[in-house]
């Protein structure tokens, strides 16, 4: 086999990117900044000397990477957290993007000596906040804030990319003379509507498929959901909808439903999102040439200042004041408008289209992102405390199980044997409709005991070990059509024999929902 040097280079860059995440979380430096810096150091202007100028490849990879990042972010988003902030969050993610693009575009055309249309194109490119950066920073240990505010920021960052992508493509069409204002508005509502409906419907189909496909190898389930992301992205786009919006909606929908291997699949997509994030940022860092920065540094700094102190605050206050949010919360929202990979990826669209001044726009956008991450990304925690919106994370609790599952209060251990006429016989645990807080932890069948998964089908004469509150005893007795026997912990330890357990992650799917 011939040597493939690029394989070694890719492995080294990924390894360094992973190791760079350590100081990122410890010292509050956004990982985006470190990954971009790594790419710049490895590029033709850096010590690595890697020649890379394939804009189309970077654009294509960036689109796929963003798709997996948005899906993973949606997968770990709880609907109960975003339900109260749907209206302000979505308004900020749509109207706020348009206000940012218009406000910044008009001022940038004068600063950069470009046409007004090109200025609006620049505004559209940098109008969206970065989902990966906001998810990582807001969920880090160093920041604690009001849950409603944090949920709204995550919702905005996860759902505003479709609007920015649409506006960018629309402005390119306008510059090329291929679009009118009326058609742009109609196309926007059509794309968002298709993306919203398709994402929800496809996620329901996916959860049904995962629970019933019964694959012979557990390792194929991540492949199944990986393929799902690709199919949704391109399939919805082919239908004329927003693939990005569809994937975020699909992620949220799936994340709030019960399906087999949910815990392991969520972790898998979190790992894929990190892989995509590191690869995307490093590739975009390779694409830029720092030697071109001196020509745009001062105009780019001016554009950054306008974005952070004029356009973003204007968008935040214009969209959130009608919802009567406190001024200090809106001020914080305006400051957490981190720019990231999305603007850089969108900046490759004009370059790929061959527009005049596209290279200048790309360098300005890259510089704006670097400055935004460096200034805003490292001061979010300080700003939250200054505005009295956050505080120190709660101290870790000392957990004792002495009074749990052994006393008269709290959840108790119960055992039930599945009789021949039981409604539970022949049904999967996910199909039983177990009450919230009920957990099936062990099944004894014939001469072996195993930990069940959500898709485990109960059989007649199965002995089932359940952890549940006393209030659920009657409901469980009805579900199994059999009496429950109370147990002590030592009873379970003495009677369980080594068996061939199912995958431990499946325990998450056995809990009532």
C-alpha positions as CSV (number, residue, x, y, z in Angstrom):
1,X,0.0,0.0,0.0
2,X,1.3,3.4,-1.0
3,X,1.9,5.9,1.8
4,X,-0.9,8.5,2.3
5,X,0.6,11.5,4.1
6,X,-2.8,13.3,4.3
7,X,-4.1,10.5,6.6
8,X,-1.3,11.2,9.1
9,X,-1.9,15.0,8.8
10,X,-5.6,14.6,9.4
11,X,-5.0,12.3,12.4
12,X,-2.5,14.8,13.9
13,X,-4.8,17.7,13.4
14,X,-7.8,15.9,15.0
15,X,-5.6,14.8,17.9
16,X,-4.4,18.3,18.5
17,X,-7.9,19.6,18.2
18,X,-9.1,17.2,20.9
19,X,-6.3,18.0,23.2
20,X,-7.0,21.7,22.6
21,X,-10.4,21.3,24.1
22,X,-8.8,20.9,27.6
23,X,-7.6,24.4,27.9
24,X,-10.7,25.6,26.2
25,X,-13.0,24.4,29.0
26,X,-10.5,25.1,31.8
27,X,-9.7,28.7,30.9
28,X,-12.9,29.7,29.2
29,X,-11.5,30.0,25.7
30,X,-14.0,29.0,23.0
31,X,-12.9,25.8,21.2
32,X,-13.8,27.5,17.9
33,X,-11.0,30.0,18.3
34,X,-8.4,27.2,19.1
35,X,-9.6,25.1,16.2
36,X,-9.5,28.0,13.7
37,X,-6.0,28.9,15.0
38,X,-4.9,25.4,14.5
39,X,-6.0,25.4,10.9
40,X,-4.3,28.8,10.3
41,X,-1.0,27.5,11.8
42,X,-1.2,24.4,9.6
43,X,-2.0,26.4,6.5
44,X,0.2,27.8,3.8
45,X,0.9,31.0,5.7
46,X,1.7,29.0,8.9
47,X,4.3,26.6,10.1
48,X,2.5,23.6,8.6
49,X,2.7,24.9,5.0
50,X,-0.4,22.9,3.9
51,X,-1.7,24.3,0.6
52,X,-5.5,24.3,0.6
53,X,-7.7,26.6,-1.4
54,X,-10.6,24.3,-2.4
55,X,-13.6,26.6,-1.6
56,X,-16.2,24.3,-3.0
57,X,-14.9,21.3,-0.9
58,X,-14.9,23.5,2.3
59,X,-18.4,24.7,1.5
60,X,-19.8,21.2,1.0
61,X,-18.1,19.8,4.1
62,X,-19.3,22.7,6.1
63,X,-22.9,22.2,5.1
64,X,-22.8,18.5,6.2
65,X,-20.9,19.4,9.4
66,X,-23.5,22.0,10.3
67,X,-26.3,19.5,9.7
68,X,-24.8,17.0,12.3
69,X,-24.1,19.8,14.8
70,X,-27.7,21.1,14.6
71,X,-29.1,17.6,14.8
72,X,-27.0,16.8,17.9
73,X,-28.0,20.1,19.5
74,X,-31.6,19.4,18.9
75,X,-31.3,15.8,20.2
76,X,-30.1,17.1,23.6
77,X,-32.7,19.9,23.8
78,X,-35.6,19.2,26.2
79,X,-39.0,20.5,24.9
80,X,-40.0,21.3,28.4
81,X,-37.1,23.8,28.6
82,X,-37.9,25.6,25.3
83,X,-41.7,25.5,25.4
84,X,-41.9,28.8,27.3
85,X,-39.5,30.6,25.0
86,X,-40.7,29.4,21.6
87,X,-42.2,32.7,20.6
88,X,-39.3,35.0,21.5
89,X,-36.7,32.6,20.5
90,X,-38.1,31.9,17.0
91,X,-38.8,35.6,16.5
92,X,-35.1,36.4,17.4
93,X,-34.0,33.6,15.1
94,X,-36.0,34.9,12.1
95,X,-36.9,38.6,12.4
96,X,-33.7,39.2,14.4
97,X,-31.6,37.8,11.6
98,X,-33.3,40.1,9.1
99,X,-32.9,43.2,11.2
100,X,-29.2,42.4,11.8
101,X,-28.6,41.9,8.1
102,X,-30.3,45.1,7.1
103,X,-28.7,47.3,9.9
104,X,-25.2,46.0,9.3
105,X,-25.5,45.9,5.5
106,X,-26.3,49.5,5.1
107,X,-23.4,50.7,7.2
108,X,-20.9,48.1,5.9
109,X,-21.4,49.2,2.3
110,X,-20.1,52.6,3.2
111,X,-17.2,51.3,5.3
112,X,-15.9,48.8,2.8
113,X,-16.7,50.9,-0.3
114,X,-19.0,48.2,-1.8
115,X,-22.5,48.4,-3.3
116,X,-25.5,48.4,-1.0
117,X,-26.5,44.9,-2.3
118,X,-23.1,43.6,-1.4
119,X,-23.4,45.2,2.0
120,X,-26.7,43.5,2.6
121,X,-25.0,40.2,1.5
122,X,-22.3,40.7,4.1
123,X,-25.0,41.5,6.7
124,X,-26.8,38.2,5.8
125,X,-23.6,36.2,6.0
126,X,-22.8,37.3,9.6
127,X,-26.4,37.6,10.8
128,X,-26.6,34.1,12.5
129,X,-25.1,33.1,15.8
130,X,-23.0,29.9,16.1
131,X,-24.9,26.9,17.4
132,X,-21.8,24.9,18.3
133,X,-20.1,27.7,20.2
134,X,-23.3,28.7,22.1
135,X,-24.2,25.1,23.0
136,X,-20.7,24.5,24.3
137,X,-20.3,27.7,26.3
138,X,-23.8,27.8,27.8
139,X,-23.6,24.1,28.8
140,X,-20.1,24.4,30.3
141,X,-19.6,24.3,34.1
142,X,-18.4,27.9,34.3
143,X,-21.7,29.6,33.6
144,X,-25.0,29.4,35.5
145,X,-27.9,31.6,34.5
146,X,-31.7,31.6,34.6
147,X,-32.9,28.5,32.8
148,X,-35.4,30.4,30.6
149,X,-32.8,32.7,29.3
150,X,-30.3,30.0,28.6
151,X,-33.0,27.9,26.8
152,X,-33.9,30.9,24.6
153,X,-30.3,31.5,23.6
154,X,-29.9,27.8,22.7
155,X,-33.1,27.8,20.7
156,X,-32.1,30.9,18.8
157,X,-28.6,29.6,18.0
158,X,-30.0,26.3,16.9
159,X,-32.7,27.7,14.7
160,X,-31.4,30.9,13.1
161,X,-29.0,29.2,10.6
162,X,-31.8,28.5,8.1
163,X,-32.8,32.2,8.0
164,X,-29.2,33.3,7.4
165,X,-28.6,30.6,4.7
166,X,-31.8,31.7,3.0
167,X,-31.0,35.4,3.1
168,X,-27.4,34.8,1.8
169,X,-28.6,32.7,-1.2
170,X,-31.4,35.3,-1.8
171,X,-28.9,38.2,-1.9
172,X,-26.6,36.3,-4.3
173,X,-29.6,35.8,-6.6
174,X,-30.5,39.5,-6.3
175,X,-26.9,40.5,-7.2
176,X,-27.0,38.2,-10.1
177,X,-30.4,39.5,-11.2
178,X,-32.3,36.3,-10.6
179,X,-34.7,37.2,-7.8
180,X,-37.3,39.8,-6.8
181,X,-38.5,40.9,-3.4
182,X,-41.9,39.3,-3.7
183,X,-40.5,36.0,-4.7
184,X,-38.0,36.0,-1.9
185,X,-40.6,36.5,0.8
186,X,-42.8,33.7,-0.6
187,X,-39.9,31.4,-1.0
188,X,-38.8,32.0,2.6
189,X,-42.2,31.0,4.1
190,X,-42.4,28.0,1.8
191,X,-38.9,26.7,2.8
192,X,-39.5,27.2,6.5
193,X,-42.9,25.5,6.4
194,X,-41.6,22.5,4.5
195,X,-38.6,22.2,6.8
196,X,-40.7,22.4,9.9
197,X,-43.3,19.8,8.9
198,X,-40.8,17.5,7.3
199,X,-38.5,17.5,10.3
200,X,-41.3,16.6,12.7
201,X,-42.9,13.9,10.4
202,X,-39.5,12.3,9.5
203,X,-38.5,12.2,13.2
204,X,-41.7,10.3,14.1
205,X,-41.0,7.9,11.3
206,X,-37.4,7.5,12.5
207,X,-38.4,6.7,16.2
208,X,-41.0,4.2,15.0
209,X,-38.4,2.5,12.8
210,X,-35.7,2.4,15.5
211,X,-38.1,0.7,17.9
212,X,-39.3,-1.9,15.5
213,X,-36.4,-2.6,13.1
214,X,-34.8,-5.1,15.5
215,X,-31.3,-5.0,14.0
216,X,-29.1,-8.0,14.7
217,X,-26.1,-5.9,15.7
218,X,-26.3,-3.0,18.1
219,X,-23.5,-1.2,16.2
220,X,-25.8,-0.7,13.2
221,X,-28.2,1.7,15.1
222,X,-25.7,4.6,14.9
223,X,-25.3,3.9,11.2
224,X,-29.1,4.1,10.9
225,X,-29.3,7.5,12.5
226,X,-26.2,8.7,10.7
227,X,-28.0,7.9,7.4
228,X,-31.1,9.6,8.7
229,X,-29.3,12.9,9.0
230,X,-27.9,12.8,5.5
231,X,-31.3,11.8,4.0
232,X,-33.2,14.5,5.9
233,X,-30.6,17.2,4.9
234,X,-30.7,16.5,1.2
235,X,-34.2,15.0,0.9
236,X,-35.9,18.1,2.4
237,X,-33.7,20.4,0.4
238,X,-34.7,18.6,-2.8
239,X,-38.4,19.1,-1.7
240,X,-37.8,22.8,-1.6
241,X,-37.5,23.1,2.2
242,X,-34.9,24.1,4.7
243,X,-32.8,21.0,5.4
244,X,-31.1,22.7,8.4
245,X,-34.4,23.6,10.0
246,X,-35.8,20.1,9.3
247,X,-32.7,18.5,11.1
248,X,-33.0,20.8,14.2
249,X,-36.7,20.1,14.5
250,X,-36.1,16.3,13.9
251,X,-33.4,16.4,16.6
252,X,-35.7,18.1,19.1
253,X,-38.6,15.7,18.2
254,X,-36.5,12.6,18.6
255,X,-34.8,13.8,21.7
256,X,-38.2,14.1,23.4
257,X,-39.4,10.6,22.5
258,X,-38.5,7.2,23.8
259,X,-36.6,4.9,21.5
260,X,-34.2,2.0,21.8
261,X,-30.6,2.8,22.5
262,X,-31.5,6.4,23.1
263,X,-28.6,7.1,25.5
264,X,-25.9,5.5,23.4
265,X,-27.2,7.1,20.2
266,X,-27.3,10.6,21.8
267,X,-23.7,10.1,22.9
268,X,-22.7,8.9,19.4
269,X,-24.2,12.0,17.8
270,X,-22.5,14.2,20.4
271,X,-19.2,12.6,19.3
272,X,-20.0,13.1,15.6
273,X,-20.8,16.7,16.3
274,X,-17.5,17.2,17.9
275,X,-15.7,15.5,15.0
276,X,-17.5,17.7,12.6
277,X,-16.9,20.8,14.6
278,X,-13.1,20.2,14.8
279,X,-12.8,19.2,11.2
280,X,-14.9,22.1,9.9
281,X,-13.1,24.8,11.9
282,X,-9.6,23.4,11.0
283,X,-10.6,23.2,7.3
284,X,-11.9,26.8,7.4
285,X,-8.7,27.9,9.1
286,X,-6.6,26.2,6.3
287,X,-8.7,28.1,3.8
288,X,-7.8,31.6,5.0
289,X,-4.6,33.4,4.3
290,X,-3.6,35.6,7.3
291,X,-1.2,37.5,5.0
292,X,-4.3,39.1,3.4
293,X,-5.6,40.5,6.8
294,X,-3.6,43.8,6.9
295,X,-5.6,45.0,3.9
296,X,-8.9,44.6,5.7
297,X,-8.1,44.8,9.4
298,X,-9.4,48.3,10.1
299,X,-12.6,48.1,8.1
300,X,-13.2,44.6,9.6
301,X,-12.7,45.9,13.1
302,X,-15.2,48.7,12.3
303,X,-17.7,46.1,11.0
304,X,-17.2,44.0,14.1
305,X,-17.9,47.0,16.4
306,X,-21.1,47.8,14.4
307,X,-22.2,44.2,14.7
308,X,-21.6,43.9,18.4
309,X,-22.7,47.4,19.5
310,X,-25.3,48.4,16.9
311,X,-26.8,45.7,14.7
312,X,-27.1,42.9,17.2
313,X,-28.5,45.1,20.1
314,X,-30.9,46.6,17.7
315,X,-32.1,43.2,16.6
316,X,-32.4,41.9,20.2
317,X,-34.3,44.9,21.5
318,X,-36.6,45.2,18.5
319,X,-37.6,41.6,18.6
320,X,-37.7,40.9,22.4
321,X,-39.2,44.1,23.9
322,X,-42.7,43.1,22.7
323,X,-42.4,40.0,25.0
324,X,-41.6,42.2,28.0
325,X,-38.3,40.7,28.8
326,X,-36.2,42.7,31.3
327,X,-33.7,45.1,29.7
328,X,-30.8,43.4,31.3
329,X,-31.8,40.0,29.9
330,X,-32.1,41.6,26.4
331,X,-28.7,43.2,26.8
332,X,-27.2,39.8,27.7
333,X,-28.9,38.2,24.6
334,X,-27.3,40.9,22.4
335,X,-23.9,40.2,23.8
336,X,-24.1,36.4,23.4
337,X,-24.5,36.8,19.6
338,X,-21.3,34.8,19.0
339,X,-20.4,34.4,15.3
340,X,-18.8,31.2,14.3
341,X,-18.5,28.6,11.5
342,X,-21.8,29.4,9.8
343,X,-20.8,32.9,8.7
344,X,-17.4,31.6,7.4
345,X,-19.2,28.8,5.5
346,X,-21.7,31.3,4.1
347,X,-18.8,33.5,3.1
348,X,-17.7,30.8,0.7
349,X,-21.0,31.0,-1.2
350,X,-20.2,34.3,-2.9
351,X,-16.6,33.1,-3.6
352,X,-18.0,29.9,-5.2
353,X,-20.5,32.0,-7.2
354,X,-17.6,34.2,-8.5
355,X,-19.1,37.5,-7.3
356,X,-17.0,40.6,-7.4
357,X,-15.4,41.5,-4.1
358,X,-16.1,38.0,-2.8
359,X,-12.6,37.5,-1.5
360,X,-12.7,40.8,0.4
361,X,-16.0,39.8,1.9
362,X,-14.6,36.4,2.9
363,X,-11.5,37.9,4.7
364,X,-13.7,40.5,6.5
365,X,-16.1,37.8,7.7
366,X,-13.3,35.6,8.9
367,X,-11.8,38.5,10.8
368,X,-15.2,39.4,12.3
369,X,-15.7,35.9,13.5
370,X,-12.3,35.8,15.1
371,X,-12.8,39.1,16.9
372,X,-16.4,38.2,18.0
373,X,-15.2,34.9,19.5
374,X,-12.2,36.4,21.1
375,X,-14.1,39.3,22.8
376,X,-17.6,38.0,23.3
377,X,-16.8,34.3,23.8
378,X,-14.3,34.9,26.6
379,X,-16.5,37.5,28.5
380,X,-19.9,35.8,28.6
381,X,-19.6,34.6,32.2
382,X,-18.3,38.0,33.3
383,X,-21.1,39.7,31.5
384,X,-23.8,37.4,33.1
385,X,-22.5,38.2,36.5
386,X,-22.2,42.0,35.8
387,X,-25.8,42.0,34.7
388,X,-26.7,39.9,37.7
389,X,-28.1,37.1,35.6
390,X,-25.9,34.3,36.7
391,X,-24.1,33.0,39.7
392,X,-21.8,30.3,40.9
393,X,-22.9,26.8,39.9
394,X,-24.7,24.9,42.8
395,X,-22.4,22.9,45.0
396,X,-22.4,19.2,44.4
397,X,-24.9,17.3,46.6
398,X,-23.9,14.5,48.9
399,X,-26.0,11.6,47.8
400,X,-26.8,8.8,50.2
401,X,-28.8,5.7,49.3
402,X,-29.5,4.7,52.9
403,X,-33.0,6.0,52.8
404,X,-33.7,5.1,49.1
405,X,-35.2,1.8,48.1
406,X,-34.8,0.6,51.7
407,X,-37.1,2.7,53.8
408,X,-40.8,3.5,54.0
409,X,-40.5,6.7,51.9
410,X,-39.4,7.1,48.3
411,X,-39.2,4.6,45.5
412,X,-39.5,0.9,46.4
413,X,-38.4,-2.4,44.9
414,X,-41.2,-4.5,43.5
415,X,-41.3,-7.9,41.8
416,X,-44.0,-9.2,39.5
417,X,-44.3,-12.4,37.5
418,X,-46.0,-12.0,34.1
419,X,-49.0,-14.4,34.0
420,X,-50.3,-16.0,30.8
421,X,-53.2,-13.5,30.4
422,X,-51.2,-10.4,31.3
423,X,-51.6,-7.4,28.9
424,X,-47.8,-7.0,29.2
425,X,-47.1,-10.5,27.7
426,X,-45.7,-10.2,24.2
427,X,-45.3,-6.5,24.4
428,X,-42.1,-4.3,24.4
429,X,-41.5,-2.2,27.5
430,X,-41.8,1.0,25.5
431,X,-45.3,0.0,24.5
432,X,-46.6,-0.5,28.1
433,X,-47.0,3.2,28.8
434,X,-45.2,3.0,32.2
435,X,-45.9,6.0,34.4
436,X,-43.1,8.6,34.7
437,X,-40.6,7.6,37.4
438,X,-41.1,3.9,37.0
439,X,-38.0,2.0,36.1
440,X,-37.8,-1.7,35.0
441,X,-34.3,-2.6,36.1
442,X,-34.1,-6.4,35.8
443,X,-35.8,-9.3,34.1
444,X,-35.3,-12.9,35.1
445,X,-36.2,-15.5,32.4
446,X,-35.6,-19.2,32.8
447,X,-32.2,-19.5,34.4
448,X,-30.7,-16.1,33.6
449,X,-31.2,-12.5,34.6
450,X,-30.5,-9.5,32.3
451,X,-31.1,-5.7,32.2
452,X,-33.8,-5.0,29.7
453,X,-33.9,-2.4,27.0
454,X,-36.8,-0.3,25.8
455,X,-37.4,-2.8,23.0
456,X,-37.3,-5.9,25.2
457,X,-40.4,-8.0,24.8
458,X,-41.8,-9.5,28.0
459,X,-42.7,-13.2,28.0
460,X,-45.0,-15.3,30.1
461,X,-43.5,-16.3,33.5
462,X,-40.8,-13.5,33.3
463,X,-39.9,-12.2,36.8
464,X,-39.7,-8.4,36.5
465,X,-37.9,-6.2,39.0
466,X,-39.3,-2.7,39.1
467,X,-38.4,0.5,41.0
468,X,-41.4,2.7,41.6
469,X,-43.2,5.0,44.0
470,X,-45.9,3.5,46.1
471,X,-48.5,5.7,44.3
472,X,-47.9,3.7,41.1
473,X,-48.5,0.2,42.6
474,X,-52.2,0.1,41.5
475,X,-51.3,1.2,37.9
476,X,-48.5,-1.4,37.6
477,X,-50.8,-4.2,39.0
478,X,-53.3,-3.3,36.2
479,X,-50.6,-3.3,33.5
480,X,-49.3,-6.7,34.5
481,X,-52.6,-8.1,35.8
482,X,-50.7,-9.5,38.7
483,X,-49.9,-8.6,42.3
484,X,-46.6,-6.8,43.2
485,X,-44.3,-8.3,45.8
486,X,-42.2,-5.8,47.9
487,X,-38.5,-6.6,48.1
488,X,-35.5,-5.4,50.0
489,X,-32.1,-4.7,48.4
490,X,-30.5,-7.8,49.9
491,X,-33.2,-10.0,48.5
492,X,-32.3,-8.9,45.0
493,X,-28.5,-9.3,45.6
494,X,-28.9,-12.8,46.9
495,X,-31.2,-14.0,44.0
496,X,-29.5,-12.5,41.0
497,X,-27.2,-14.8,39.2
498,X,-24.7,-13.9,36.5
499,X,-26.3,-13.8,33.1
500,X,-25.8,-12.5,29.7
501,X,-27.1,-8.9,30.0
502,X,-28.4,-6.7,27.2
503,X,-26.6,-3.5,26.5
504,X,-26.7,-1.3,29.7
505,X,-27.7,1.8,27.7
506,X,-31.0,0.2,27.1
507,X,-32.0,0.9,30.7
508,X,-32.8,4.5,29.7
509,X,-35.5,3.3,27.4
510,X,-37.3,1.3,30.1
511,X,-38.2,4.3,32.1
512,X,-41.8,5.6,32.1
513,X,-42.3,8.7,29.9
